[in-house]
Amino acid sequence: ANNLTPWNLVAGSSEAYGTEVLLLAANDISNADFTFTPVKFDMHRIFVEASSINDQTFIIQLWGGTGIFSAATYLTEVPYRAAGSATESVPIDIQMSRQAVANKIWARVKCQSNGQDLDITVGVHAYVG
């Protein structure tokens, strides 16, 4: 979450979701540089740094769990449309349920066009309890 290197999400074919990408591993939040020891967290913003195509709609999904992606729980999704000439420079506000710091978070994306991709960074809220 405190990282300026974006994650790359690639859409599948025929408006299918692409392969999931692990955004947060277990205990990434509890090991982060907070002034307190967080117990829970939620992601609250997605910032699209780059898009491989303009004038196309993407759907970004977030999933959470403690094991592998196939056992994860769907948390939320957000639509994103790349602008006509460049990606938006404003973060997308999102809402999801609070997660235990031991949970992992994955993201995946689909697009109107096959194999297109987004580079994203995320914002996180951390909670004492």
SVG drawing of the C-alpha trace seen along z (x, -y; Angstrom):
<svg xmlns="http://www.w3.org/2000/svg" viewBox="-19 -14 27 36">
<polyline fill="none" stroke="black" stroke-width="0.4" points="0.0,0.0 2.9,-2.4 4.5,-1.6 4.9,-3.8 5.5,-0.8 2.1,-0.1 0.6,3.3 -0.3,4.3 -3.8,5.8 -4.4,7.4 -7.9,8.2 -8.8,11.5 -10.4,12.2 -14.1,11.7 -14.7,9.4 -13.5,12.0 -11.5,11.2 -7.8,11.6 -5.5,13.4 -5.7,12.1 -2.8,10.0 -1.9,10.1 -2.0,6.5 -1.5,7.2 0.0,10.3 -0.9,11.5 0.3,9.0 1.5,6.4 -0.7,3.9 0.5,5.0 4.1,4.7 3.6,1.2 5.0,-2.0 2.0,-3.1 2.2,-4.9 0.0,-2.1 -0.5,1.6 -3.4,2.0 -5.9,4.9 -8.1,4.2 -7.9,2.3 -9.8,1.4 -8.8,0.1 -10.4,-3.2 -8.8,-4.4 -7.5,-3.1 -5.3,-5.4 -4.9,-4.4 -1.4,-5.3 -1.6,-4.1 -4.0,-2.5 -3.1,-0.6 -6.1,-1.9 -8.4,-4.9 -12.1,-5.2 -12.7,-1.8 -14.5,-0.7 -12.7,1.5 -14.2,3.2 -11.7,3.7 -12.7,6.3 -11.2,6.8 -11.1,10.1 -9.9,11.0 -9.1,14.1 -6.4,15.9 -5.6,18.7 -5.5,18.9 -7.5,16.8 -9.9,19.6 -11.1,19.6 -11.2,15.8 -14.4,13.7 -15.6,11.1 -15.3,7.7 -16.2,4.9 -15.7,3.7 -15.4,0.3 -15.8,-0.7 -13.1,-2.8 -13.2,-4.4 -9.9,-5.5 -10.2,-9.1 -9.9,-10.0 -6.3,-11.2 -4.9,-10.1 -5.8,-8.3 -7.6,-10.3 -5.4,-12.0 -7.9,-11.7 -8.1,-8.6 -11.2,-6.5 -12.9,-6.2 -14.0,-2.7 -15.8,-1.0 -15.2,2.4 -15.7,4.2 -12.9,4.0 -10.5,6.9 -8.3,8.5 -4.6,7.6 -3.9,11.3 -6.0,11.2 -4.6,11.0 -6.2,8.7 -6.3,9.6 -7.4,7.5 -8.4,8.5 -9.8,6.6 -11.8,7.0 -12.2,4.6 -14.3,4.2 -11.2,4.9 -9.2,8.1 -5.9,8.2 -5.9,4.5 -4.2,3.5 -4.1,0.9 -1.3,0.0 -2.7,-0.9 -1.7,-2.0 -4.0,-1.8 -4.8,-3.7 -5.5,-2.0 -7.1,-2.9 -5.9,-1.1 -7.8,-0.6 -6.8,0.2 -9.8,2.5"/>
</svg>
